Amino acid sequence: MKESRFSESQIVRILKGADGGRKVAELCREHGMSSAPFYRWRSKFDGIKGKNRVFPDGKVDSLPGGNS
């Protein structure tokens, strides 16, 4: 498997930049990458924030420590 060009801390910093209101295209251009890895990282690291999941039956599951 190919080693990532960006470390986890760099990925988190890029994702926080988008959460801070910067445009995805601007961030990707600044870091020399396409938008595909950005959206893949966002889906991967989204569970780390401890957001709530809503199941099809309407129940809510809180994930305080992330996806473990």
Distance bins in CASP14 RR format, pairs under 12 A and 6 or more apart:
PFRMAT RR
TARGET T0000
AUTHOR 0000-0000-0000
RMODE 2
METHOD distances of the structure
MODEL  1
2 37 0 0 0 0 0 1 0 0 0 0 0
4 10 0 0 0 0 1 0 0 0 0 0 0
4 11 1 0 0 1 0 0 0 0 0 0 0
4 33 0 0 0 0 0 1 0 0 0 0 0
4 37 0 0 0 0 1 0 0 0 0 0 0
4 40 0 0 0 0 0 1 0 0 0 0 0
4 41 0 0 0 0 1 0 0 0 0 0 0
4 44 0 0 0 0 0 1 0 0 0 0 0
5 11 0 0 0 0 1 0 0 0 0 0 0
5 14 0 0 0 0 0 1 0 0 0 0 0
5 31 0 0 0 0 1 0 0 0 0 0 0
5 32 0 0 0 0 1 0 0 0 0 0 0
5 33 1 0 0 1 0 0 0 0 0 0 0
5 34 0 0 0 0 0 1 0 0 0 0 0
5 37 0 0 0 0 1 0 0 0 0 0 0
5 41 0 0 0 0 0 1 0 0 0 0 0
6 12 0 0 0 0 1 0 0 0 0 0 0
6 13 0 0 0 0 1 0 0 0 0 0 0
6 14 1 0 0 1 0 0 0 0 0 0 0
6 15 0 0 0 0 0 1 0 0 0 0 0
6 27 0 0 0 0 0 1 0 0 0 0 0
6 28 0 0 0 0 0 1 0 0 0 0 0
6 31 1 0 0 1 0 0 0 0 0 0 0
6 32 0 0 0 0 0 1 0 0 0 0 0
6 33 1 0 0 1 0 0 0 0 0 0 0
6 37 0 0 0 0 1 0 0 0 0 0 0
6 38 0 0 0 0 0 1 0 0 0 0 0
6 40 0 0 0 0 0 1 0 0 0 0 0
6 41 0 0 0 0 1 0 0 0 0 0 0
6 45 0 0 0 0 0 1 0 0 0 0 0
7 13 0 0 0 0 1 0 0 0 0 0 0
7 14 0 0 0 0 0 1 0 0 0 0 0
7 41 0 0 0 0 0 1 0 0 0 0 0
8 14 0 0 0 0 0 1 0 0 0 0 0
8 15 0 0 0 0 0 1 0 0 0 0 0
8 41 0 0 0 0 1 0 0 0 0 0 0
8 44 0 0 0 0 0 1 0 0 0 0 0
8 45 0 0 0 0 1 0 0 0 0 0 0
8 48 0 0 0 0 0 1 0 0 0 0 0
9 15 0 0 0 0 0 1 0 0 0 0 0
9 16 0 0 0 0 0 1 0 0 0 0 0
9 45 0 0 0 0 0 1 0 0 0 0 0
10 16 0 0 0 0 0 1 0 0 0 0 0
10 17 0 0 0 0 0 1 0 0 0 0 0
10 27 0 0 0 0 0 1 0 0 0 0 0
10 30 0 0 0 0 0 1 0 0 0 0 0
10 31 0 0 0 0 1 0 0 0 0 0 0
10 32 0 0 0 0 0 1 0 0 0 0 0
10 33 0 0 0 0 0 1 0 0 0 0 0
10 37 0 0 0 0 0 1 0 0 0 0 0
10 38 0 0 0 0 0 1 0 0 0 0 0
10 41 0 0 0 0 0 1 0 0 0 0 0
10 45 0 0 0 0 0 1 0 0 0 0 0
11 17 0 0 0 0 0 1 0 0 0 0 0
11 18 0 0 0 0 0 1 0 0 0 0 0
11 27 0 0 0 0 0 1 0 0 0 0 0
11 31 0 0 0 0 1 0 0 0 0 0 0
11 33 0 0 0 0 0 1 0 0 0 0 0
11 37 0 0 0 0 1 0 0 0 0 0 0
11 38 0 0 0 0 1 0 0 0 0 0 0
11 40 0 0 0 0 0 1 0 0 0 0 0
11 41 1 0 1 0 0 0 0 0 0 0 0
11 42 0 0 0 0 1 0 0 0 0 0 0
11 44 0 0 0 0 1 0 0 0 0 0 0
11 45 1 0 0 1 0 0 0 0 0 0 0
11 48 0 0 0 0 0 1 0 0 0 0 0
12 18 0 0 0 0 0 1 0 0 0 0 0
12 19 0 0 0 0 0 1 0 0 0 0 0
12 41 0 0 0 0 1 0 0 0 0 0 0
12 42 0 0 0 0 0 1 0 0 0 0 0
12 44 0 0 0 0 0 1 0 0 0 0 0
12 45 1 0 0 1 0 0 0 0 0 0 0
12 46 0 0 0 0 0 1 0 0 0 0 0
12 48 0 0 0 0 1 0 0 0 0 0 0
12 49 0 0 0 0 0 1 0 0 0 0 0
13 19 0 0 0 0 0 1 0 0 0 0 0
13 20 0 0 0 0 0 1 0 0 0 0 0
13 22 0 0 0 0 0 1 0 0 0 0 0
13 27 0 0 0 0 1 0 0 0 0 0 0
13 30 0 0 0 0 0 1 0 0 0 0 0
13 31 0 0 0 0 1 0 0 0 0 0 0
13 41 0 0 0 0 0 1 0 0 0 0 0
13 45 0 0 0 0 0 1 0 0 0 0 0
14 20 0 0 0 0 0 1 0 0 0 0 0
14 22 0 0 0 0 1 0 0 0 0 0 0
14 24 0 0 0 0 1 0 0 0 0 0 0
14 26 0 0 0 0 0 1 0 0 0 0 0
14 27 1 0 1 0 0 0 0 0 0 0 0
14 28 0 0 0 0 1 0 0 0 0 0 0
14 29 0 0 0 0 0 1 0 0 0 0 0
14 30 0 0 0 0 1 0 0 0 0 0 0
14 31 1 0 0 1 0 0 0 0 0 0 0
14 32 0 0 0 0 0 1 0 0 0 0 0
14 33 0 0 0 0 1 0 0 0 0 0 0
14 35 0 0 0 0 0 1 0 0 0 0 0
14 37 0 0 0 0 1 0 0 0 0 0 0
14 38 1 0 0 1 0 0 0 0 0 0 0
14 39 0 0 0 0 0 1 0 0 0 0 0
14 40 0 0 0 0 0 1 0 0 0 0 0
14 41 1 0 0 1 0 0 0 0 0 0 0
14 42 0 0 0 0 1 0 0 0 0 0 0
14 45 0 0 0 0 0 1 0 0 0 0 0
15 21 0 0 0 0 0 1 0 0 0 0 0
15 22 0 0 0 0 0 1 0 0 0 0 0
15 24 0 0 0 0 0 1 0 0 0 0 0
15 27 0 0 0 0 1 0 0 0 0 0 0
15 28 0 0 0 0 0 1 0 0 0 0 0
15 31 0 0 0 0 0 1 0 0 0 0 0
15 37 0 0 0 0 0 1 0 0 0 0 0
15 38 1 0 0 1 0 0 0 0 0 0 0
15 39 0 0 0 0 0 1 0 0 0 0 0
15 40 0 0 0 0 0 1 0 0 0 0 0
15 41 1 0 0 1 0 0 0 0 0 0 0
15 42 1 0 1 0 0 0 0 0 0 0 0
15 43 0 0 0 0 0 1 0 0 0 0 0
15 44 0 0 0 0 1 0 0 0 0 0 0
15 45 1 0 0 1 0 0 0 0 0 0 0
15 46 0 0 0 0 1 0 0 0 0 0 0
15 47 0 0 0 0 0 1 0 0 0 0 0
15 48 0 0 0 0 1 0 0 0 0 0 0
15 49 0 0 0 0 1 0 0 0 0 0 0
16 22 0 0 0 0 1 0 0 0 0 0 0
16 27 0 0 0 0 0 1 0 0 0 0 0
16 41 0 0 0 0 0 1 0 0 0 0 0
16 42 0 0 0 0 0 1 0 0 0 0 0
16 45 0 0 0 0 0 1 0 0 0 0 0
16 48 0 0 0 0 0 1 0 0 0 0 0
16 49 0 0 0 0 0 1 0 0 0 0 0
17 23 0 0 0 0 1 0 0 0 0 0 0
17 24 0 0 0 0 1 0 0 0 0 0 0
17 26 0 0 0 0 1 0 0 0 0 0 0
17 27 1 0 0 1 0 0 0 0 0 0 0
17 28 0 0 0 0 0 1 0 0 0 0 0
17 30 0 0 0 0 0 1 0 0 0 0 0
17 31 0 0 0 0 0 1 0 0 0 0 0
17 38 0 0 0 0 0 1 0 0 0 0 0
17 42 0 0 0 0 0 1 0 0 0 0 0
18 24 1 0 1 0 0 0 0 0 0 0 0
18 25 0 0 0 0 0 1 0 0 0 0 0
18 26 0 0 0 0 1 0 0 0 0 0 0
18 27 1 0 1 0 0 0 0 0 0 0 0
18 28 0 0 0 0 1 0 0 0 0 0 0
18 30 0 0 0 0 0 1 0 0 0 0 0
18 31 0 0 0 0 0 1 0 0 0 0 0
18 35 0 0 0 0 0 1 0 0 0 0 0
18 38 1 0 0 1 0 0 0 0 0 0 0
18 39 0 0 0 0 0 1 0 0 0 0 0
18 41 0 0 0 0 1 0 0 0 0 0 0
18 42 1 0 0 1 0 0 0 0 0 0 0
18 45 0 0 0 0 0 1 0 0 0 0 0
18 46 0 0 0 0 0 1 0 0 0 0 0
19 27 0 0 0 0 0 1 0 0 0 0 0
19 38 0 0 0 0 0 1 0 0 0 0 0
19 42 0 0 0 0 1 0 0 0 0 0 0
19 45 0 0 0 0 0 1 0 0 0 0 0
19 46 0 0 0 0 0 1 0 0 0 0 0
19 49 0 0 0 0 1 0 0 0 0 0 0
20 26 0 0 0 0 0 1 0 0 0 0 0
20 27 0 0 0 0 0 1 0 0 0 0 0
21 27 0 0 0 0 1 0 0 0 0 0 0
22 28 0 0 0 0 0 1 0 0 0 0 0
22 29 0 0 0 0 0 1 0 0 0 0 0
22 30 0 0 0 0 1 0 0 0 0 0 0
22 31 0 0 0 0 0 1 0 0 0 0 0
22 38 0 0 0 0 0 1 0 0 0 0 0
23 29 0 0 0 0 1 0 0 0 0 0 0
23 30 0 0 0 0 0 1 0 0 0 0 0
23 35 0 0 0 0 0 1 0 0 0 0 0
23 38 0 0 0 0 0 1 0 0 0 0 0
24 30 0 0 0 0 0 1 0 0 0 0 0
24 31 0 0 0 0 0 1 0 0 0 0 0
24 33 0 0 0 0 0 1 0 0 0 0 0
24 34 0 0 0 0 0 1 0 0 0 0 0
24 35 1 0 1 0 0 0 0 0 0 0 0
24 36 0 0 0 0 0 1 0 0 0 0 0
24 37 0 0 0 0 0 1 0 0 0 0 0
24 38 1 0 1 0 0 0 0 0 0 0 0
24 39 1 0 0 1 0 0 0 0 0 0 0
24 41 0 0 0 0 0 1 0 0 0 0 0
24 42 0 0 0 0 1 0 0 0 0 0 0
25 31 0 0 0 0 0 1 0 0 0 0 0
25 32 0 0 0 0 0 1 0 0 0 0 0
25 33 0 0 0 0 0 1 0 0 0 0 0
25 34 0 0 0 0 1 0 0 0 0 0 0
25 35 1 0 0 1 0 0 0 0 0 0 0
25 38 0 0 0 0 1 0 0 0 0 0 0
25 39 0 0 0 0 0 1 0 0 0 0 0
26 32 0 0 0 0 0 1 0 0 0 0 0
26 33 0 0 0 0 0 1 0 0 0 0 0
26 35 0 0 0 0 0 1 0 0 0 0 0
26 38 0 0 0 0 0 1 0 0 0 0 0
27 33 0 0 0 0 1 0 0 0 0 0 0
27 34 0 0 0 0 0 1 0 0 0 0 0
27 35 0 0 0 0 1 0 0 0 0 0 0
27 37 0 0 0 0 0 1 0 0 0 0 0
27 38 1 0 0 1 0 0 0 0 0 0 0
27 39 0 0 0 0 0 1 0 0 0 0 0
27 41 0 0 0 0 0 1 0 0 0 0 0
27 42 0 0 0 0 0 1 0 0 0 0 0
28 34 1 0 0 1 0 0 0 0 0 0 0
28 35 1 0 1 0 0 0 0 0 0 0 0
28 36 0 0 0 0 1 0 0 0 0 0 0
28 37 0 0 0 0 1 0 0 0 0 0 0
28 38 1 0 1 0 0 0 0 0 0 0 0
28 39 0 0 0 0 1 0 0 0 0 0 0
28 41 0 0 0 0 0 1 0 0 0 0 0
28 42 0 0 0 0 0 1 0 0 0 0 0
29 35 0 0 0 0 1 0 0 0 0 0 0
29 38 0 0 0 0 0 1 0 0 0 0 0
30 38 0 0 0 0 0 1 0 0 0 0 0
31 37 0 0 0 0 1 0 0 0 0 0 0
31 38 0 0 0 0 1 0 0 0 0 0 0
31 41 0 0 0 0 0 1 0 0 0 0 0
32 38 0 0 0 0 0 1 0 0 0 0 0
33 39 0 0 0 0 0 1 0 0 0 0 0
33 40 0 0 0 0 0 1 0 0 0 0 0
33 41 0 0 0 0 1 0 0 0 0 0 0
34 40 0 0 0 0 0 1 0 0 0 0 0
34 41 0 0 0 0 0 1 0 0 0 0 0
35 41 0 0 0 0 0 1 0 0 0 0 0
35 42 0 0 0 0 0 1 0 0 0 0 0
36 42 0 0 0 0 0 1 0 0 0 0 0
36 43 0 0 0 0 0 1 0 0 0 0 0
37 43 0 0 0 0 0 1 0 0 0 0 0
37 44 0 0 0 0 0 1 0 0 0 0 0
37 45 0 0 0 0 0 1 0 0 0 0 0
38 44 0 0 0 0 0 1 0 0 0 0 0
38 45 0 0 0 0 0 1 0 0 0 0 0
39 45 0 0 0 0 0 1 0 0 0 0 0
39 46 0 0 0 0 0 1 0 0 0 0 0
40 46 0 0 0 0 0 1 0 0 0 0 0
41 47 0 0 0 0 0 1 0 0 0 0 0
41 48 0 0 0 0 0 1 0 0 0 0 0
42 48 0 0 0 0 0 1 0 0 0 0 0
42 49 0 0 0 0 0 1 0 0 0 0 0
43 67 0 0 0 0 0 1 0 0 0 0 0
44 66 0 0 0 0 0 1 0 0 0 0 0
44 67 0 0 0 0 1 0 0 0 0 0 0
45 51 0 0 0 0 0 1 0 0 0 0 0
45 66 0 0 0 0 0 1 0 0 0 0 0
45 67 0 0 0 0 1 0 0 0 0 0 0
46 52 0 0 0 0 0 1 0 0 0 0 0
46 53 0 0 0 0 0 1 0 0 0 0 0
46 63 0 0 0 0 0 1 0 0 0 0 0
46 66 0 0 0 0 1 0 0 0 0 0 0
46 67 0 0 0 0 1 0 0 0 0 0 0
47 53 0 0 0 0 1 0 0 0 0 0 0
47 61 0 0 0 0 0 1 0 0 0 0 0
47 62 0 0 0 0 0 1 0 0 0 0 0
47 63 1 0 0 1 0 0 0 0 0 0 0
47 64 0 0 0 0 0 1 0 0 0 0 0
47 65 0 0 0 0 1 0 0 0 0 0 0
47 66 1 0 1 0 0 0 0 0 0 0 0
47 67 1 0 1 0 0 0 0 0 0 0 0
47 68 0 0 0 0 0 1 0 0 0 0 0
48 63 0 0 0 0 1 0 0 0 0 0 0
48 64 0 0 0 0 0 1 0 0 0 0 0
48 65 1 0 0 1 0 0 0 0 0 0 0
48 66 1 0 1 0 0 0 0 0 0 0 0
48 67 1 0 0 1 0 0 0 0 0 0 0
48 68 0 0 0 0 0 1 0 0 0 0 0
49 62 0 0 0 0 0 1 0 0 0 0 0
49 63 0 0 0 0 1 0 0 0 0 0 0
49 64 0 0 0 0 0 1 0 0 0 0 0
49 65 0 0 0 0 1 0 0 0 0 0 0
49 66 1 0 0 1 0 0 0 0 0 0 0
49 67 0 0 0 0 0 1 0 0 0 0 0
50 61 0 0 0 0 0 1 0 0 0 0 0
50 62 1 0 0 1 0 0 0 0 0 0 0
50 63 1 0 1 0 0 0 0 0 0 0 0
50 64 1 0 0 1 0 0 0 0 0 0 0
50 65 1 0 1 0 0 0 0 0 0 0 0
50 66 1 0 1 0 0 0 0 0 0 0 0
50 67 0 0 0 0 1 0 0 0 0 0 0
50 68 0 0 0 0 0 1 0 0 0 0 0
51 60 0 0 0 0 0 1 0 0 0 0 0
51 61 0 0 0 0 0 1 0 0 0 0 0
51 62 0 0 0 0 1 0 0 0 0 0 0
51 63 1 0 0 1 0 0 0 0 0 0 0
51 64 0 0 0 0 0 1 0 0 0 0 0
51 65 0 0 0 0 0 1 0 0 0 0 0
51 66 0 0 0 0 1 0 0 0 0 0 0
51 67 0 0 0 0 0 1 0 0 0 0 0
52 58 0 0 0 0 0 1 0 0 0 0 0
52 59 0 0 0 0 0 1 0 0 0 0 0
52 60 1 0 1 0 0 0 0 0 0 0 0
52 61 1 0 0 1 0 0 0 0 0 0 0
52 62 1 0 1 0 0 0 0 0 0 0 0
52 63 1 0 0 1 0 0 0 0 0 0 0
52 64 0 0 0 0 1 0 0 0 0 0 0
52 65 0 0 0 0 0 1 0 0 0 0 0
52 66 0 0 0 0 0 1 0 0 0 0 0
53 59 0 0 0 0 1 0 0 0 0 0 0
53 60 1 0 0 1 0 0 0 0 0 0 0
53 61 1 0 1 0 0 0 0 0 0 0 0
53 62 0 0 0 0 1 0 0 0 0 0 0
53 63 1 0 0 1 0 0 0 0 0 0 0
53 64 0 0 0 0 0 1 0 0 0 0 0
53 66 0 0 0 0 0 1 0 0 0 0 0
53 67 0 0 0 0 1 0 0 0 0 0 0
54 60 1 0 1 0 0 0 0 0 0 0 0
54 61 1 0 0 1 0 0 0 0 0 0 0
54 62 0 0 0 0 0 1 0 0 0 0 0
54 63 0 0 0 0 0 1 0 0 0 0 0
55 61 1 0 0 1 0 0 0 0 0 0 0
61 67 0 0 0 0 0 1 0 0 0 0 0
END
